[in-house]
């Protein structure tokens, strides 16, 4: 079993709370940043402790998430594939920007760009993602945003939800950390279902997963994540 005692510049997920050392968190987001806001609020209200939000990166210069970051004193920058001559150069610049924050944990909070393989390898079990379904349902390539909720309603499922998982080389295939179910209502539209999943699931389990990581309470054994008491 692999404990997530993950050291960056002598910081340790298991020992930080006792040492009074803050975990450094970088958040990557493409849109409005409501999940980013949930993390910011959870740090402010003490639900997440021993944590410093050191940077926000977006691929979209118009993402409101960048405004949320700046309003809360968090460094924010846009790194878009459109600004580089190739995906290879973009990947290099993205990894360089991430490395500059020296993060202990990277949070993908609605980030719609494929993560470079070298970044996944370098930050193994240190990147988490929020997905708006109960994985393995309605996940993988092509399932993002409203497409997830449209597919769920078309299939006629009675329960949906959200999942926080570690990121691996696949799409939504990494070890699952937390899941929370949400009931589908008879008059739901993709928009109303999306909103209720955010309110009842995403904004709750993403900060919780960050808190568990920063407290050193997660361990991974293959595809299984264990939460320590």
PAZAPA-4460 file (N, C-alpha, C; in steps of 0.05 Angstrom, whole numbers, plus 32768, in hexadecimal, padded with zeros to 4 digits):
% residues 229
    n_x    n_y    n_z   ca_x   ca_y   ca_z    c_x    c_y    c_z   seq   type   mol
   8011   7FE8   8000   8000   8000   8000   8011   8019   8000     1      X     A
   800A   802C   7FEF   801A   8044   7FEC   800E   805B   7FFC     2      X     A
   8019   8063   8013   8010   807A   8021   8017   8093   8012     3      X     A
   8006   80A6   8012   800B   80BF   8003   801B   80D2   8014     4      X     A
   8033   80C9   801D   8046   80DA   802A   8057   80E6   8014     5      X     A
   804D   80FB   8009   8058   8105   7FEF   8068   811E   7FF5     6      X     A
   8082   811D   7FF1   8093   8133   7FF9   809A   8145   7FE1     7      X     A
   8096   815F   7FE6   80A0   8173   7FD3   80AE   8188   7FE4     8      X     A
   80C7   818C   7FE0   80D6   819F   7FF0   80D3   8199   800E     9      X     A
   80D5   817F   8015   80D4   8176   8031   80B9   8178   803E    10      X     A
   80A3   817D   802D   8089   817D   8039   807E   8161   8037    11      X     A
   806D   8159   804A   8063   813D   804B   8045   813D   8051    12      X     A
   8035   812F   8041   8018   812E   8045   8011   8122   8060    13      X     A
   8021   810F   8069   801A   8102   8083   8023   8113   809A    14      X     A
   8038   8122   8098   8043   8130   80AF   803E   814D   80B0    15      X     A
   8031   8159   809B   802F   8176   809A   801F   8182   80B1    16      X     A
   8009   8174   80B8   7FF7   817F   80CC   8006   8183   80E7    17      X     A
   8016   816E   80ED   8025   8170   8106   803C   8183   8105    18      X     A
   8047   8188   80EE   805E   819A   80EB   8056   81B7   80E6    19      X     A
   803C   81BB   80E1   8033   81D6   80DC   803C   81E1   80C1    20      X     A
   8040   81CE   80AE   8049   81D6   8093   8031   81D4   8080    21      X     A
   802C   81E9   8071   8015   81E9   805F   801B   81D9   8046    22      X     A
   8007   81CA   803D   8008   81BC   8023   8002   81D1   800E    23      X     A
   8011   81CF   7FF8   800E   81E2   7FE2   7FFB   81D6   7FCD    24      X     A
   7FE5   81E4   7FC7   7FD1   81DA   7FB4   7FD0   81EC   7F9C    25      X     A
   7FD1   81E0   7F84   7FCD   81EE   7F6B   7FB3   81E3   7F5F    26      X     A
   7FA2   81F5   7F54   7F89   81ED   7F49   7F88   81F4   7F2B    27      X     A
   7F7E   81E1   7F1B   7F7D   81E5   7EFE   7F5F   81E4   7EF6    28      X     A
   7F56   81F8   7EE7   7F39   81FB   7EE2   7F35   8209   7EC7    29      X     A
   7F20   8202   7EB9   7F1A   820E   7E9F   7F04   8222   7E9E    30      X     A
   7EF2   8221   7EB2   7EDA   8231   7EB1   7ED6   8244   7EC9    31      X     A
   7EBD   8243   7ED3   7EB5   8256   7EE8   7EC2   8253   7F03    32      X     A
   7ECB   823A   7F09   7EDA   8236   7F21   7EC9   8233   7F3A    33      X     A
   7EB1   8228   7F38   7EA1   8224   7F50   7EAE   820F   7F63    34      X     A
   7EBB   81FB   7F58   7EC9   81E8   7F69   7EE2   81F4   7F76    35      X     A
   7EEF   8206   7F67   7F05   8215   7F72   7EFB   8226   7F8A    36      X     A
   7EE4   8233   7F86   7ED9   8243   7F9C   7ED2   8232   7FB4    37      X     A
   7EC8   8219   7FB0   7EC3   8208   7FC6   7EDC   8201   7FD6    38      X     A
   7EF2   81FE   7FC8   7F0C   81F9   7FD6   7F15   8212   7FE5    39      X     A
   7F13   8229   7FD8   7F1B   8242   7FE5   7F0B   8246   7FFE    40      X     A
   7EF1   8242   7FFC   7EDF   8246   8014   7EE6   8232   802A    41      X     A
   7EED   8219   8022   7EF3   8205   8036   7F0E   820A   8044    42      X     A
   7F21   8217   8036   7F3A   821F   8043   7F34   8236   8056    43      X     A
   7F23   8249   804E   7F1D   8260   805F   7F0E   8258   8078    44      X     A
   7EFB   8245   8075   7EEB   823E   808D   7EF8   8229   809E    45      X     A
   7F0F   821F   8096   7F1E   820C   80A7   7F17   81EF   80A2    46      X     A
   7F06   81EA   808E   7F00   81CE   8088   7F19   81C0   807C    47      X     A
   7F28   81CF   806C   7F42   81C6   8062   7F57   81D5   8072    48      X     A
   7F69   81C6   807F   7F7E   81D3   808F   7F99   81CD   8084    49      X     A
   7FAD   81DC   808F   7FC9   81D8   8087   7FCC   81D9   8068    50      X     A
   7FBE   81EB   805C   7FBE   81EC   803E   7FC1   8208   8034    51      X     A
   7FD1   820C   801F   7FD4   8225   8012   7FCE   8222   7FF5    52      X     A
   7FBB   8232   7FEB   7FB4   8233   7FCF   7FC9   8245   7FC1    53      X     A
   7FDB   8239   7FB2   7FF2   8248   7FA8   7FEE   8251   7F8B    54      X     A
   7FDB   8246   7F7C   7FD8   824E   7F61   7FC0   8242   7F53    55      X     A
   7FB6   8250   7F3F   7FA0   8246   7F2E   7FA9   8249   7F11    56      X     A
   7FA6   8234   7F02   7FAD   8234   7EE6   7F94   822E   7ED5    57      X     A
   7F8F   823D   7EC1   7F79   8238   7EAE   7F83   8238   7E92    58      X     A
   7F76   8229   7E81   7F7B   8229   7E64   7F6A   823E   7E56    59      X     A
   7F59   824C   7E65   7F46   825F   7E5A   7F4A   827A   7E67    60      X     A
   7F53   828D   7E58   7F59   82A8   7E63   7F40   82B6   7E6E    61      X     A
   7F29   82AD   7E65   7F10   82BA   7E6E   7F02   82AA   7E84    62      X     A
   7F0F   8296   7E8E   7F04   8285   7EA4   7F00   8296   7EBD    63      X     A
   7EE8   8296   7EC8   7EE2   82A5   7EE0   7EF2   829A   7EF8    64      X     A
   7EFB   8282   7EF5   7F0C   8276   7F0A   7F25   8287   7F0F    65      X     A
   7F30   8294   7EFA   7F47   82A5   7EFE   7F40   82BD   7F0E    66      X     A
   7F28   82C8   7F0B   7F1F   82DF   7F1B   7F1B   82D6   7F38    67      X     A
   7F0F   82BF   7F3C   7F0C   82B5   7F57   7F27   82B3   7F65    68      X     A
   7F3B   82A9   7F57   7F55   82A6   7F63   7F61   82C1   7F6B    69      X     A
   7F60   82D4   7F58   7F6C   82EE   7F5D   7F5D   82FC   7F74    70      X     A
   7F43   82FA   7F76   7F34   8306   7F8B   7F3B   82FB   7FA7    71      X     A
   7F46   82E3   7FA7   7F4D   82D6   7FC0   7F6C   82D5   7FC4    72      X     A
   7F7A   82E5   7FB5   7F97   82E8   7FB9   7FA7   82D0   7FB0    73      X     A
   7F9C   82C1   7F9D   7FAA   82A9   7F93   7FB6   82AF   7F77    74      X     A
   7FCF   82A8   7F73   7FDB   82AC   7F59   7FCB   829D   7F43    75      X     A
   7FC6   82AB   7F2D   7FB6   829F   7F18   7FC2   82A4   7EFD    76      X     A
   7FC1   8291   7EEB   7FCC   8294   7ED0   7FBE   8283   7EBC    77      X     A
   7FBE   828C   7EA3   7FB3   827D   7E8D   7FC9   8271   7E7C    78      X     A
   7FC8   8257   7E78   7FDA   824A   7E66   7FC9   823A   7E53    79      X     A
   7FC7   8243   7E3A   7FB4   8238   7E27   7FC3   822A   7E10    80      X     A
   7FB9   8213   7E08   7FC6   8206   7DF0   7FC5   8217   7DD7    81      X     A
   7FB2   822A   7DD6   7FAF   823B   7DBF   7FC7   824E   7DBC    82      X     A
   7FD6   8252   7DD2   7FEC   8266   7DD1   8007   8259   7DCA    83      X     A
   8007   823F   7DC4   8020   8232   7DBE   801E   8223   7DA3    84      X     A
   8035   8220   7D96   8036   8215   7D7B   8030   81F7   7D7A    85      X     A
   8033   81EA   7D91   802D   81CD   7D91   8024   81C5   7DAD    86      X     A
   8017   81AE   7DAF   800E   81A4   7DC9   8026   819C   7DDA    87      X     A
   803C   8194   7DCD   8054   818D   7DDC   805F   81A5   7DEA    88      X     A
   8060   81BC   7DDD   806A   81D5   7DE9   8057   81DD   7E00    89      X     A
   803D   81DC   7DFA   802A   81E2   7E0F   802E   81D1   7E28    90      X     A
   8031   81B7   7E24   8034   81A5   7E3A   804D   81AC   7E4B    91      X     A
   8063   81B4   7E3D   807B   81BC   7E4B   8076   81D5   7E5C    92      X     A
   8069   81E8   7E50   8064   8201   7E5E   8050   81FD   7E75    93      X     A
   803D   81EC   7E71   802A   81E6   7E87   8038   81D9   7E9E    94      X     A
   8048   81C5   7E99   8057   81B8   7EAE   806A   81CB   7EBC    95      X     A
   8076   81DC   7EAD   8088   81F0   7EB9   8079   8202   7ECC    96      X     A
   8061   820B   7EC4   8051   821C   7ED5   8048   820E   7EEF    97      X     A
   8040   81F5   7EEB   8038   81E5   7F03   8050   81E1   7F16    98      X     A
   8066   81D9   7F0B   807E   81D5   7F1B   8086   81EE   7F2B    99      X     A
   8082   8205   7F1F   8089   821E   7F2C   807A   8222   7F47   100      X     A
   8063   8217   7F49   8053   8219   7F62   805C   8206   7F77   101      X     A
   806D   81F2   7F70   8076   81DD   7F82   805F   81D1   7F91   102      X     A
   804B   81C7   7F83   8033   81BD   7F90   8037   81A2   7F9D   103      X     A
   802A   819E   7FB4   8027   8184   7FC0   800F   8175   7FB4   104      X     A
   7FFB   8184   7FAC   7FE3   8179   7FA0   7FDA   818B   7F89   105      X     A
   7FD1   817E   7F73   7FC5   818D   7F5D   7FA8   8184   7F5B   106      X     A
   7F96   8198   7F5A   7F79   8192   7F59   7F6F   819B   7F3D   107      X     A
   7F63   8188   7F2F   7F56   818E   7F16   7F38   8193   7F1C   108      X     A
   7F30   81AC   7F1B   7F15   81B4   7F23   7F06   81BE   7F0B   109      X     A
   7F01   81AB   7EF9   7EF4   81B2   7EE0   7F08   81BC   7ECB   110      X     A
   7F1E   81AD   7EC8   7F33   81B3   7EB5   7F2F   81A2   7E9D   111      X     A
   7F2B   81AE   7E85   7F23   81A0   7E6E   7F39   819C   7E59   112      X     A
   7F51   819B   7E63   7F68   8195   7E51   7F76   817C   7E5B   113      X     A
   7F7F   816B   7E48   7F8C   8152   7E4F   7FA6   8158   7E5D   114      X     A
   7FAA   814B   7E74   7FC2   814F   7E84   7FDA   8141   7E77   115      X     A
   7FF1   814E   7E73   8008   8141   7E67   8010   8128   7E76   116      X     A
   8018   8112   7E68   8020   80FA   7E76   8038   80FE   7E89   117      X     A
   804B   8110   7E81   8061   8115   7E92   8059   8122   7EAD   118      X     A
   8044   8131   7EAC   803A   813E   7EC4   802C   8129   7ED6   119      X     A
   801D   8117   7ECA   8010   8102   7ED9   8025   80F0   7EE7   120      X     A
   803A   80EA   7ED8   8050   80DA   7EE4   805E   80E8   7EFA   121      X     A
   8064   8102   7EF6   8073   8111   7F0A   8063   8114   7F24   122      X     A
   8049   8118   7F21   8038   811D   7F38   8025   8106   7F3E   123      X     A
   802F   80EE   7F3C   801F   80D6   7F40   8012   80D7   7F5B   124      X     A
   7FF8   80D2   7F5C   7FE8   80D2   7F74   7FE9   80ED   7F82   125      X     A
   7FEE   8102   7F73   7FEE   811D   7F7E   7FDD   8130   7F6C   126      X     A
   7FCE   8124   7F5A   7FBA   8133   7F49   7F9F   8126   7F4E   127      X     A
   7F8B   8137   7F56   7F70   812D   7F59   7F5D   813C   7F46   128      X     A
   7F48   812E   7F3F   7F35   8139   7F2C   7F18   8135   7F36   129      X     A
   7F07   8148   7F30   7EEB   8145   7F37   7EDC   8140   7F1D   130      X     A
   7ECB   812B   7F1D   7EBB   8124   7F05   7E9E   8122   7F0D   131      X     A
   7E8C   812E   7EFD   7E70   8130   7F05   7E5F   8117   7EFF   132      X     A
   7E69   8100   7F06   7E59   80E7   7F04   7E64   80D3   7F19   133      X     A
   7E56   80BE   7F1C   7E5F   80A8   7F2D   7E6F   8095   7F1C   134      X     A
   7E89   809A   7F1A   7E9B   8089   7F0A   7E98   806C   7F14   135      X     A
   7E95   8058   7F01   7E9C   8059   7EE5   7E86   8060   7ED2   136      X     A
   7E6F   806B   7EDB   7E5A   8073   7EC9   7E5F   808F   7EBE   137      X     A
   7E59   8093   7EA4   7E5A   80AD   7E97   7E74   80BB   7E9C   138      X     A
   7E8A   80AD   7E95   7EA4   80B9   7E98   7EB5   80B1   7E80   139      X     A
   7ECD   80BB   7E7F   7EDF   80B5   7E69   7EDE   80CA   7E53   140      X     A
   7EEA   80C4   7E3C   7EEC   80D7   7E26   7ED0   80E0   7E1D   141      X     A
   7ECD   80FB   7E1B   7EB4   8106   7E11   7EA0   810D   7E27   142      X     A
   7EA4   8103   7E3F   7E91   8109   7E55   7E9C   8120   7E66   143      X     A
   7E92   8137   7E61   7E99   814F   7E70   7E82   8163   7E6F   144      X     A
   7E81   8175   7E83   7E6D   8189   7E83   7E51   817E   7E82   145      X     A
   7E3F   818B   7E73   7E23   8183   7E70   7E20   8168   7E62   146      X     A
   7E35   8160   7E53   7E33   8146   7E45   7E2F   812F   7E58   147      X     A
   7E3B   8131   7E70   7E38   811C   7E84   7E1B   811A   7E8D   148      X     A
   7E0E   8131   7E92   7DF3   8131   7E9C   7DDE   812B   7E87   149      X     A
   7DE4   8133   7E6E   7DD3   812C   7E58   7DD2   810D   7E55   150      X     A
   7DE9   8101   7E57   7DEB   80E4   7E54   7DDD   80D6   7E6A   151      X     A
   7DDF   80E0   7E83   7DD2   80D4   7E9A   7DB4   80D5   7E97   152      X     A
   7DAA   80EC   7E8F   7D8D   80EE   7E8C   7D82   80DD   7E75   153      X     A
   7D92   80DC   7E5F   7D8A   80CC   7E48   7D89   80AE   7E50   154      X     A
   7D9B   80A6   7E61   7D9B   808A   7E6A   7D86   8084   7E7E   155      X     A
   7D7B   8098   7E8B   7D66   8094   7E9E   7D6F   808B   7EBA   156      X     A
   7D87   8091   7EC1   7D90   8088   7EDC   7D82   8097   7EF1   157      X     A
   7D80   808C   7F09   7D71   8098   7F1F   7D84   80A6   7F33   158      X     A
   7D9E   809E   7F32   7DB1   80AA   7F44   7DCA   80B1   7F34   159      X     A
   7DD4   80C9   7F38   7DEC   80D3   7F2C   7DFF   80DC   7F43   160      X     A
   7E12   80ED   7F3D   7E23   80F6   7F53   7E3E   8101   7F48   161      X     A
   7E52   8101   7F5A   7E6C   810B   7F53   7E82   80F9   7F5F   162      X     A
   7E99   80FA   7F53   7EB0   80E9   7F5C   7EC9   80FA   7F5D   163      X     A
   7ED9   80F7   7F72   7EF4   8102   7F73   7F07   80EA   7F71   164      X     A
   7F1A   80EC   7F5F   7F2D   80D6   7F5B   7F49   80E1   7F55   165      X     A
   7F5D   80D0   7F5A   7F78   80D6   7F52   7F79   80D3   7F33   166      X     A
   7F8B   80E3   7F27   7F8E   80E3   7F0A   7FA4   80D0   7F02   167      X     A
   7F9E   80BE   7EEF   7FB3   80AD   7EE4   7FB3   80B2   7EC6   168      X     A
   7FBF   80A0   7EB7   7FC3   80A4   7E9A   7FAA   80A1   7E8A   169      X     A
   7F95   8095   7E96   7F7B   8092   7E88   7F6A   80AB   7E8B   170      X     A
   7F51   80A9   7E81   7F3E   80BE   7E84   7F29   80B6   7E99   171      X     A
   7F2A   80C2   7EB0   7F18   80BC   7EC6   7F1B   809F   7ED0   172      X     A
   7F34   8095   7ECF   7F39   8079   7ED6   7F49   8076   7EF0   173      X     A
   7F51   808C   7EFC   7F63   808A   7F13   7F54   8082   7F2C   174      X     A
   7F63   807A   7F41   7F57   8071   7F5B   7F43   8085   7F66   175      X     A
   7F2C   807A   7F6E   7F16   808B   7F78   7F1A   8092   7F96   176      X     A
   7F18   80AB   7F9C   7F1B   80B5   7FB8   7F00   80B7   7FC6   177      X     A
   7EEE   80C6   7FBA   7ED4   80CA   7FC6   7EBE   80CB   7FB0   178      X     A
   7EA6   80C2   7FB7   7E8F   80C5   7FA6   7E77   80CE   7FB7   179      X     A
   7E64   80DC   7FAA   7E4C   80E4   7FB7   7E35   80E3   7FA3   180      X     A
   7E1F   80D5   7FAB   7E08   80D2   7F99   7DF4   80E9   7F9C   181      X     A
   7DE6   80ED   7F85   7DD2   8102   7F84   7DBA   80F6   7F75   182      X     A
   7DA2   80FA   7F80   7D8A   80EF   7F73   7D82   80FF   7F5A   183      X     A
   7D79   80F1   7F46   7D6F   80FD   7F2D   7D51   8102   7F31   184      X     A
   7D48   811B   7F2C   7D2C   8122   7F2F   7D1D   8120   7F14   185      X     A
   7D03   811A   7F15   7CF4   8116   7EFC   7CF5   812D   7EE8   186      X     A
   7CF7   8146   7EF2   7CF7   815D   7EE0   7D13   8168   7EDB   187      X     A
   7D27   8159   7EE0   7D42   8162   7EDD   7D49   8168   7EBF   188      X     A
   7D58   817D   7EBB   7D65   8183   7EA1   7D83   817F   7EA6   189      X     A
   7D93   817D   7E91   7DB0   817C   7E95   7DBA   8193   7EA6   190      X     A
   7DAE   81AA   7EA3   7DB8   81C2   7EB2   7DB0   81C0   7ED0   191      X     A
   7D98   81B8   7ED6   7D90   81B6   7EF2   7D9F   819F   7F00   192      X     A
   7DA3   818A   7EF1   7DB2   8173   7EFD   7DCF   817A   7F02   193      X     A
   7DDB   8188   7EEF   7DF6   8191   7EF2   7DF9   81A3   7F0B   194      X     A
   7DE7   81B5   7F0F   7DE8   81C7   7F26   7DE5   81B8   7F40   195      X     A
   7DD2   81A6   7F41   7DCD   8197   7F5A   7DE5   8185   7F61   196      X     A
   7DF1   8179   7F4C   7E09   8168   7F52   7E1F   8179   7F5D   197      X     A
   7E23   8191   7F52   7E37   81A3   7F5D   7E32   81AA   7F7A   198      X     A
   7E19   81B2   7F7F   7E12   81BB   7F9A   7E13   81A5   7FAF   199      X     A
   7E08   818D   7FA7   7E05   8178   7FBB   7E1C   8164   7FBC   200      X     A
   7E2D   8165   7FA7   7E43   8151   7FA6   7E5E   815E   7FA2   201      X     A
   7E62   816B   7F8B   7E7D   8175   7F83   7E88   8188   7F98   202      X     A
   7E79   819B   7FA0   7E83   81B0   7FB3   7E88   81A5   7FCF   203      X     A
   7E7F   818C   7FD4   7E83   8180   7FEE   7E9B   816D   7FED   204      X     A
   7E9B   815B   7FD9   7EB0   8146   7FDA   7ECB   814F   7FD0   205      X     A
   7ECC   8164   7FBF   7EE7   816D   7FB6   7EF6   8179   7FCD   206      X     A
   7EEB   818D   7FDC   7EF9   8197   7FF3   7F00   8181   8007   207      X     A
   7EED   816E   800B   7EF2   8158   801D   7F0A   8147   8015   208      X     A
   7F0D   8142   7FFB   7F23   8132   7FF1   7F3D   8142   7FF5   209      X     A
   7F3D   815C   7FEF   7F55   816C   7FF4   7F5D   816C   8011   210      X     A
   7F49   816E   8023   7F4E   816D   803F   7F5B   8152   8048   211      X     A
   7F50   813C   803D   7F5B   8122   8044   7F78   811F   803B   212      X     A
   7F7D   8128   8022   7F98   8127   8018   7FAB   8137   8029   213      X     A
   7FA3   814F   802F   7FB5   8161   803E   7FBA   8158   805B   214      X     A
   7FA7   8148   8065   7FAA   813D   8080   7FB9   8122   8080   215      X     A
   7FC2   8119   8068   7FD0   8100   8066   7FBF   80E8   806B   216      X     A
   7FA5   80E9   8065   7F93   80D3   806B   7F8C   80C1   8054   217      X     A
   7F9A   80C4   803D   7F94   80B4   8026   7FAC   80A1   8020   218      X     A
   7FA6   8088   8019   7FBA   8076   800F   7FAF   8067   7FF7   219      X     A
   7FC1   805F   7FE5   7FB8   8052   7FCD   7FC5   8036   7FCA   220      X     A
   7FB5   8023   7FC4   7FBE   8008   7FBF   7FB2   7FFF   7FA5   221      X     A
   7FC2   8001   7F8F   7FB7   7FFB   7F75   7FA2   800F   7F6D   222      X     A
   7F8A   8006   7F69   7F74   8018   7F61   7F62   8020   7F79   223      X     A
   7F6A   8017   7F91   7F5A   801B   7FA9   7F66   8031   7FBB   224      X     A
   7F56   8045   7FC2   7F5E   805A   7FD4   7F52   8054   7FF0   225      X     A
   7F62   8054   8004   7F5A   8050   801F   7F5B   806A   802F   226      X     A
   7F46   8070   803D   7F46   8088   804E   7F4B   8080   806B   227      X     A
   7F61   808B   8076   7F69   8085   8091   7F57   8093   80A5   228      X     A
   7F53   8087   80BB   7F43   8093   80D1   7F54   80A9   80DE   229      X     A
***
